[in-house]
């Protein structure tokens, strides 16, 4: 029967052959249990003897898999895959966050950071077979990075610069973490049996990690930095330093600022948060309002901070970092970073009475109040001293003095209320002058005692 559009050919049925085999058309199918369910699987042949061999092979593979024994084909494939191929697979998958039951996407800014970390990793590990990777290779990589083995090329003022770089403990840890992420994805997909560097530990001493609160300026240091930049003729970097300090934005978020995003009537600056940040706006506080007014007078484009060399692009972040570091060195103050200016905003907000949860929302950090207390927030010595002066070391003595003060205040309050009530009862009577004399004599509760013992006559 020929098959037509309106009258398709009848569906072919299985012809039982016994022993768990059946023929359908010109192919023999075997009855197997896959993932706990019985199903038919084509052997690709019409000869029963070959079909039996295929089913025997599949049964052996399932038995090996059940008992943790890899087949020769799988071992051969794993032995040939290189670390560079696994890194490429990881990046093509979008650098996912790997959980037991799901893969979650990362923020675009995080993906860019991981791609940057993969550069030296590719150069050192790229052609190495993944199954040969061991923990001692991490130590060899650390020595290679510390000795300046990685040569990088970057741009300074639109000019390419080639430089031999040295990776510190923190940088090496981050680079090996992203490599471990790629290996974990390969294990999940069956391309690698296990992640050999999963339990490698860290080279960085957590007690020596410098958090951004340690690179935040005080209000006086911020003023010195701004004045130094202005005197050196760097008005735009001076404005940008204040802009970051008054907004709590990350450097990338701040550089993307445009005048069209400023809502003067609502006193808000609409921003695009990175790292999946929350609250897409920044309040215009009085200090920020004064800064923006001056910047607006000098503005030449919609960009708040255009590049001097390329007006269509934003200020070079590396150039700003170098200028900020130079200002601190010239002024003889501690090192300040752009992220330290973000911490400046957090510290000012904390000292103004905002909670860590509120501050986390304001700076667009989805981690919540925990990161404010651990990383960003600081307590300056002058603020700490003012708080410390409120401590009561001799609680009994201070409590007695406080109780006496509250008692005198309570007596006076009661006295005034009593007088107000008397005014509504006593009108023009001879007793009014007597009450007035008692009130005049009131002091430290003595006059009140007389009034309380005085008989009261109600004039009806």
C-alpha positions as CSV (number, residue, x, y, z in Angstrom):
1,X,0.0,0.0,0.0
2,X,1.4,3.4,-0.9
3,X,1.4,6.1,1.7
4,X,-0.5,9.3,0.8
5,X,-1.1,12.6,2.7
6,X,-4.8,11.7,3.4
7,X,-4.3,8.0,3.8
8,X,-1.0,7.2,5.6
9,X,0.3,3.6,5.7
10,X,-0.7,1.4,8.6
11,X,1.6,1.5,11.6
12,X,3.9,-1.6,11.6
13,X,3.5,-3.9,14.5
14,X,6.1,-5.9,16.4
15,X,6.5,-9.6,15.3
16,X,7.5,-11.6,18.4
17,X,10.6,-13.7,18.0
18,X,10.9,-15.0,21.6
19,X,13.7,-14.6,24.1
20,X,12.8,-10.9,24.5
21,X,13.3,-10.0,20.8
22,X,10.8,-8.8,18.2
23,X,11.1,-7.8,14.5
24,X,9.7,-4.6,13.2
25,X,10.2,-4.0,9.5
26,X,13.8,-5.0,8.7
27,X,15.2,-4.4,12.2
28,X,15.2,-6.6,15.3
29,X,14.4,-4.9,18.6
30,X,15.5,-6.1,22.1
31,X,13.5,-5.8,25.3
32,X,15.6,-3.9,27.9
33,X,15.1,-2.1,31.2
34,X,16.4,1.5,31.0
35,X,16.2,3.8,33.9
36,X,13.9,1.4,35.7
37,X,11.4,1.1,32.8
38,X,11.0,-1.7,30.2
39,X,11.3,-0.5,26.6
40,X,12.3,-1.7,23.1
41,X,15.7,-0.8,21.7
42,X,16.7,-1.3,18.1
43,X,19.8,-3.5,17.5
44,X,20.2,-2.1,14.0
45,X,20.4,-5.6,12.4
46,X,17.9,-8.2,11.0
47,X,20.0,-11.2,12.1
48,X,19.0,-12.7,15.4
49,X,22.5,-13.9,16.3
50,X,23.9,-10.3,16.1
51,X,20.9,-9.0,18.0
52,X,21.7,-11.4,20.9
53,X,25.3,-10.0,21.0
54,X,24.0,-6.4,21.1
55,X,21.7,-7.2,24.0
56,X,24.5,-9.0,25.8
57,X,26.8,-5.9,25.4
58,X,24.1,-3.6,26.7
59,X,23.4,-5.8,29.7
60,X,27.2,-5.8,30.5
61,X,27.3,-2.0,30.3
62,X,24.3,-1.7,32.6
63,X,25.9,-4.1,35.1
64,X,29.2,-2.2,35.0
65,X,27.5,1.1,35.5
66,X,25.5,-0.2,38.4
67,X,28.7,-1.4,40.1
68,X,30.8,1.7,39.3
69,X,32.9,0.1,36.5
70,X,33.5,2.2,33.4
71,X,33.4,0.8,30.0
72,X,36.5,0.9,27.7
73,X,34.8,3.5,25.4
74,X,34.0,5.8,28.3
75,X,37.5,5.6,29.7
76,X,39.0,6.2,26.2
77,X,36.9,9.3,25.8
78,X,37.7,10.7,29.2
79,X,41.4,10.1,28.7
80,X,41.4,12.2,25.5
81,X,39.4,15.2,26.7
82,X,41.6,18.2,27.6
83,X,41.0,20.9,30.2
84,X,40.7,23.5,27.5
85,X,37.8,21.6,26.0
86,X,36.1,21.4,29.4
87,X,36.6,25.1,29.9
88,X,35.0,25.8,26.5
89,X,32.0,23.7,27.4
90,X,31.6,25.5,30.7
91,X,31.7,28.9,29.0
92,X,29.3,27.8,26.3
93,X,26.9,26.6,29.0
94,X,26.9,30.2,30.4
95,X,29.1,29.5,33.4
96,X,26.2,28.1,35.5
97,X,26.0,27.8,39.2
98,X,26.1,24.0,39.8
99,X,23.7,22.4,42.2
100,X,22.8,18.8,42.7
101,X,19.5,19.0,40.9
102,X,19.7,22.2,38.9
103,X,22.0,24.6,37.0
104,X,21.4,28.3,37.7
105,X,22.6,31.2,35.6
106,X,25.2,33.7,36.9
107,X,25.1,37.4,36.5
108,X,26.8,38.8,33.4
109,X,29.4,40.7,35.5
110,X,30.4,37.4,37.2
111,X,30.7,35.6,33.9
112,X,33.1,38.4,32.7
113,X,35.2,38.0,35.8
114,X,35.4,34.2,35.3
115,X,36.4,34.6,31.7
116,X,39.2,36.9,32.8
117,X,40.4,34.3,35.4
118,X,40.5,31.6,32.7
119,X,43.2,33.4,30.7
120,X,46.2,32.3,32.7
121,X,44.5,28.9,33.5
122,X,44.2,28.2,29.7
123,X,47.9,29.1,29.1
124,X,49.1,26.8,31.9
125,X,46.6,23.9,31.8
126,X,45.1,24.1,28.4
127,X,46.5,21.1,26.6
128,X,46.7,18.9,29.7
129,X,44.3,15.8,29.7
130,X,41.7,16.4,32.3
131,X,42.1,12.9,33.9
132,X,45.8,13.6,34.6
133,X,45.1,16.7,36.7
134,X,46.2,16.3,40.3
135,X,46.5,18.4,43.5
136,X,50.3,18.9,43.0
137,X,49.5,20.6,39.6
138,X,47.8,23.4,41.7
139,X,51.0,23.9,43.5
140,X,53.0,24.0,40.3
141,X,50.5,26.6,38.9
142,X,50.8,28.7,42.1
143,X,54.7,28.8,41.7
144,X,54.3,29.6,38.0
145,X,52.0,32.6,38.7
146,X,54.1,33.8,41.6
147,X,57.2,33.8,39.5
148,X,55.6,36.0,36.8
149,X,55.1,33.2,34.3
150,X,51.9,34.7,32.8
151,X,52.4,37.5,30.3
152,X,49.3,39.6,29.6
153,X,48.4,42.3,27.2
154,X,46.1,45.2,28.1
155,X,45.4,48.8,27.0
156,X,46.5,52.0,28.7
157,X,45.1,55.2,27.1
158,X,44.2,53.2,24.0
159,X,47.7,51.8,23.7
160,X,48.5,48.1,24.1
161,X,50.9,47.2,26.8
162,X,52.5,43.8,27.3
163,X,53.5,42.9,30.9
164,X,54.7,40.0,32.9
165,X,52.3,39.7,35.9
166,X,52.6,38.0,39.3
167,X,49.6,36.4,40.8
168,X,49.1,36.6,44.5
169,X,47.4,34.0,46.7
170,X,43.9,35.6,46.3
171,X,44.2,35.7,42.5
172,X,45.4,32.1,42.2
173,X,42.6,30.9,44.5
174,X,40.0,32.7,42.3
175,X,41.5,31.2,39.1
176,X,41.5,27.7,40.5
177,X,38.0,28.1,41.8
178,X,36.7,28.8,38.3
179,X,38.7,25.9,37.0
180,X,37.0,23.7,39.6
181,X,33.6,25.0,38.5
182,X,34.3,23.8,34.9
183,X,35.4,20.4,36.2
184,X,32.2,20.0,38.3
185,X,30.1,20.6,35.2
186,X,32.1,18.0,33.3
187,X,31.5,15.5,36.1
188,X,27.8,16.3,36.1
189,X,27.7,15.7,32.3
190,X,29.7,12.4,32.5
191,X,32.7,13.7,30.7
192,X,34.9,13.3,33.8
193,X,34.8,10.7,36.5
194,X,35.6,13.1,39.4
195,X,36.8,16.6,40.1
196,X,40.4,16.1,41.3
197,X,40.9,19.6,42.8
198,X,37.5,19.9,44.6
199,X,39.1,19.4,48.1
200,X,42.4,21.4,47.4
201,X,42.0,24.0,50.1
202,X,43.0,27.6,49.8
203,X,46.3,29.5,49.6
204,X,44.8,32.6,51.0
205,X,44.8,33.2,54.8
206,X,41.3,34.4,55.6
207,X,42.6,36.5,58.5
208,X,44.8,38.5,56.1
209,X,42.1,39.3,53.5
210,X,41.7,43.0,53.1
211,X,38.0,43.9,53.0
212,X,36.7,47.0,51.2
213,X,36.0,48.7,54.6
214,X,39.7,48.8,55.1
215,X,40.2,50.8,51.9
216,X,37.4,53.3,52.7
217,X,38.3,57.0,53.4
218,X,37.1,59.0,56.3
219,X,35.1,62.2,55.5
220,X,38.3,64.3,56.0
221,X,40.4,61.9,53.8
222,X,37.7,62.1,51.1
223,X,37.9,65.9,51.2
224,X,41.7,65.8,50.9
225,X,41.5,63.4,47.9
226,X,39.0,65.6,46.1
227,X,40.9,68.8,46.7
228,X,44.2,67.1,45.5
229,X,42.6,65.9,42.3
230,X,41.1,69.4,41.6
231,X,44.4,71.1,42.2
232,X,46.1,68.7,39.8
233,X,43.5,69.6,37.1
234,X,41.5,66.3,37.3
235,X,38.0,67.7,37.9
236,X,36.2,64.8,36.4
237,X,37.9,62.1,38.5
238,X,37.3,64.3,41.6
239,X,33.6,64.4,40.7
240,X,33.5,60.7,40.2
241,X,35.1,60.0,43.5
242,X,32.4,62.0,45.3
243,X,29.7,60.4,43.1
244,X,30.7,56.9,44.2
245,X,31.0,58.0,47.9
246,X,27.6,59.7,47.9
247,X,25.8,56.9,46.0
248,X,27.3,53.6,47.1
249,X,27.5,52.4,43.5
250,X,30.1,50.0,42.1
251,X,32.6,51.6,39.7
252,X,31.0,49.9,36.7
253,X,27.5,51.1,37.8
254,X,28.8,54.6,38.3
255,X,30.6,54.9,35.0
256,X,27.4,54.0,33.1
257,X,25.6,57.1,34.6
258,X,23.7,59.3,32.1
259,X,22.0,62.7,32.7
260,X,18.8,61.3,31.2
261,X,18.6,58.9,34.2
262,X,18.4,61.7,36.7
263,X,14.9,62.6,37.9
264,X,15.2,66.0,39.5
265,X,11.6,66.2,40.7
266,X,11.7,62.9,42.5
267,X,15.4,63.4,43.6
268,X,16.4,60.0,42.2
269,X,19.1,58.6,39.9
270,X,18.0,55.5,38.0
271,X,20.9,53.0,37.6
272,X,21.4,49.6,36.1
273,X,22.6,47.3,38.8
274,X,25.2,44.6,38.2
275,X,25.3,41.2,39.9
276,X,21.5,41.0,39.8
277,X,21.3,43.9,42.2
278,X,18.1,45.2,43.6
279,X,16.6,48.7,43.9
280,X,17.4,50.3,40.5
281,X,17.8,53.9,41.8
282,X,19.9,56.0,44.1
283,X,18.5,58.8,46.3
284,X,19.8,62.3,45.6
285,X,20.9,63.5,49.1
286,X,21.8,67.2,49.7
287,X,25.5,66.5,49.2
288,X,24.8,64.6,45.9
289,X,22.4,67.4,44.8
290,X,25.2,70.0,45.2
291,X,27.7,67.8,43.3
292,X,25.3,67.1,40.4
293,X,24.5,70.8,40.0
294,X,28.2,71.6,39.5
295,X,28.7,68.6,37.2
296,X,25.7,69.6,35.1
297,X,27.2,73.1,34.4
298,X,30.3,71.4,33.1
299,X,28.5,68.6,31.2
300,X,29.3,68.3,27.4
301,X,27.2,65.1,26.7
302,X,24.6,62.8,28.1
303,X,27.3,60.8,29.7
304,X,28.1,61.9,33.3
305,X,31.7,60.8,33.1
306,X,32.9,60.7,29.4
307,X,36.4,59.7,28.5
308,X,38.8,62.5,27.7
309,X,40.3,60.5,24.8
310,X,37.0,59.2,23.6
311,X,34.0,61.4,24.3
312,X,31.6,58.7,23.2
313,X,32.9,56.3,25.8
314,X,33.1,56.4,29.6
315,X,36.0,57.3,31.8
316,X,38.7,54.5,31.9
317,X,38.3,52.7,35.2
318,X,42.0,51.6,35.4
319,X,43.1,55.2,34.9
320,X,40.8,56.3,37.8
321,X,42.1,53.6,40.1
322,X,45.7,54.6,39.4
323,X,44.9,58.3,40.0
324,X,43.1,57.5,43.2
325,X,46.1,55.4,44.4
326,X,48.5,58.2,43.5
327,X,46.4,60.8,45.4
328,X,46.6,58.7,48.5
329,X,50.3,58.2,48.2
330,X,50.9,61.9,47.7
331,X,48.7,62.9,50.6
332,X,50.3,60.2,52.9
333,X,46.9,58.6,53.8
334,X,45.9,55.0,53.7
335,X,45.2,53.3,50.3
336,X,41.7,54.0,49.0
337,X,39.9,52.0,46.3
338,X,36.7,52.6,44.3
339,X,35.1,49.8,46.2
340,X,36.3,51.5,49.4
341,X,34.2,54.6,48.3
342,X,31.2,52.2,48.2
343,X,32.1,51.2,51.8
344,X,32.2,54.9,52.7
345,X,28.5,55.3,51.8
346,X,27.7,52.2,53.9
347,X,29.6,53.4,56.9
348,X,27.9,56.9,56.8
349,X,24.5,55.2,56.5
350,X,25.2,53.0,59.5
351,X,26.3,55.9,61.6
352,X,23.2,57.8,60.5
353,X,21.1,55.0,62.1
354,X,20.0,52.9,59.1
355,X,19.8,49.1,59.7
356,X,22.1,46.7,57.7
357,X,19.0,45.3,55.9
358,X,18.0,48.8,54.7
359,X,21.6,49.6,53.6
360,X,21.8,46.4,51.7
361,X,18.7,47.4,49.8
362,X,20.0,50.9,49.1
363,X,23.3,49.7,47.6
364,X,21.6,47.0,45.5
365,X,23.2,44.0,47.2
366,X,21.0,41.0,47.1
367,X,23.1,39.1,49.7
368,X,21.4,41.0,52.5
369,X,22.5,42.4,55.8
370,X,25.1,39.7,56.5
371,X,27.6,41.1,53.9
372,X,27.1,44.7,55.3
373,X,28.3,43.5,58.7
374,X,31.1,41.3,57.5
375,X,32.5,43.2,54.5
376,X,31.3,46.7,54.0
377,X,30.3,48.2,57.3
378,X,32.8,49.9,59.6
379,X,32.6,51.9,62.8
380,X,34.9,54.9,62.9
381,X,36.8,55.7,66.2
382,X,35.1,59.1,66.8
383,X,31.6,57.5,66.4
384,X,32.6,54.6,68.6
385,X,33.9,57.0,71.3
386,X,30.5,58.8,71.4
387,X,28.7,55.5,71.7
388,X,31.1,54.3,74.4
389,X,30.4,57.3,76.5
390,X,26.8,56.1,76.9
391,X,28.0,52.9,78.7
392,X,26.9,52.7,82.4
393,X,29.6,51.1,84.4
394,X,28.2,52.0,87.8
395,X,24.6,51.0,87.0
396,X,23.3,51.3,90.6
397,X,24.5,54.9,91.1
398,X,23.4,56.1,87.7
399,X,20.1,54.3,88.1
400,X,19.5,56.2,91.4
401,X,20.3,59.5,89.8
402,X,18.2,58.8,86.9
403,X,15.3,57.7,89.1
404,X,15.5,60.9,91.1
405,X,15.5,63.0,87.9
406,X,12.5,61.1,86.5
407,X,10.7,61.5,89.8
408,X,11.2,65.3,89.8
409,X,10.0,65.4,86.2
410,X,7.0,63.2,87.1
411,X,6.1,65.5,90.0
412,X,6.2,68.6,87.9
413,X,4.1,66.9,85.1
414,X,1.5,65.9,87.7
415,X,1.5,69.3,89.2
416,X,0.8,71.0,85.9
417,X,-1.9,68.5,85.1
418,X,-3.4,69.1,88.6
419,X,-3.5,72.8,88.1
420,X,-5.2,72.4,84.7
421,X,-7.9,70.3,86.4
422,X,-8.3,72.9,89.2
423,X,-8.8,75.6,86.6
424,X,-11.9,73.8,85.3
425,X,-13.3,73.4,88.9
426,X,-12.4,76.6,90.8
427,X,-13.5,79.7,89.2
428,X,-13.5,83.0,91.1
429,X,-13.3,81.9,94.7
430,X,-11.2,83.0,97.6
431,X,-9.6,79.5,97.5
432,X,-8.1,80.4,94.2
433,X,-5.5,82.6,95.7
434,X,-4.5,79.9,98.2
435,X,-4.1,77.4,95.3
436,X,-1.9,80.0,93.6
437,X,0.3,80.3,96.6
438,X,0.8,76.5,96.7
439,X,1.7,76.5,93.1
440,X,4.2,79.3,93.5
441,X,5.9,77.4,96.4
442,X,6.0,74.1,94.3
443,X,9.6,73.0,93.9
444,X,11.1,69.5,93.9
445,X,7.7,68.1,94.8
446,X,7.3,70.1,98.1
447,X,4.5,72.3,96.8
448,X,2.8,69.3,95.3
449,X,2.8,67.6,98.7
450,X,1.0,70.5,100.2
451,X,-1.6,70.5,97.4
452,X,-2.1,66.8,97.7
453,X,-2.8,67.2,101.5
454,X,-5.1,70.2,101.0
455,X,-8.8,69.5,101.2
456,X,-10.6,70.3,98.0
457,X,-14.0,71.9,97.9
458,X,-15.9,71.7,94.7
459,X,-17.9,74.8,93.9
460,X,-21.1,73.6,92.3
